[in-house]
């Protein structure tokens, strides 16, 4: 399944339960590929799926300096924090 489809489903569930996304801050840890050239496109796609302004979506990329499995290029790690607030326009 496409991860953006999953994100859209989660967003729908969040909204149905009376919440609104204020902003998102995320970090992707990968040695390769280099993500900097892709961050703006990634931000725009996430913002579109979540019906947010791109300024509400933060994406940073870093490496793990060759440490642990991520640093050995055995995988990619991602961390995200989402600010939710009660939606005053929610039917609940």
N, C-alpha and C positions, 0 to 999 in steps of 0.2 A: 504494500500500500504506500501511496505517496505521503510523505511526512506532512506536507501542507494540508492534505485532506484530513489527517488526524488532528492537526492544529485547529482547523476550521470546526471540527466536531467538538473539540474541547472548548473552544470559544463560545459555541452555541450553548453548551451546557452551563458554562459560567454565567452567560447572560440570562439564561432561563431561570437561574437561581437568584437573580437580582443583583448581580455584581457587574461592575464595569472595570475595564483595564485602564489604569492611569498611565503606566509606562512599563517598559521591559528593559532590563539590562542583562546582557549576556556576554559570556566569554567562551571562545572556542580555542582549545589547546591542540595544536597540531604542528608537527615538524614539517610535514608536506601534505598537501600542496600549500603553497603560500596563498593566504586568503585575502590579503590586503586589496588586490585588484577586484575582488568579488564582493566586498563588504557592502558597498552601496546598493548593488542589485539585490543582495540578500535582505538588506534592511527594507528596501522598497517592496519586495515580495511579501515579507512578513507583515508589514504595515497594511498592505492591500488585503490580505486574507483576514486580518484582525480588525479591519476598518478603523485603523489608527493613522495619525499623521506620522510620516517617517521620523520626525523629531522625537516621537514617543518611544522609538525602538532603538536601543543602543546595542551595538555589536562590536566587540573587540576581539582581536586575534592575537595569540601569543604562542610561544613554543615552550616546551618543558626542558629546554637546554640539555637534551639527550638523556634526561633522567627518567627512570621507570619505563613501563611499557609504552606510554605515550611518546616519550622521548626516543625510544628505540623504533618508532614508527610502526608499532604493533596495533595502534588504534588512535582514535581521536576522542577527546573529552570535551564536553560542553556543560556549562553551568549557566543557569538563568534565575533571575529574581523578577517577580512580577508584582507590581503594586496594584492591588484591587481595592475598589471602594464601592460602597453600597450605591446602587443605581436608583436615584430618586424617581425615575420614569418606569421602573419595573412594576409589573402588575402585582407582584407579591407584597 
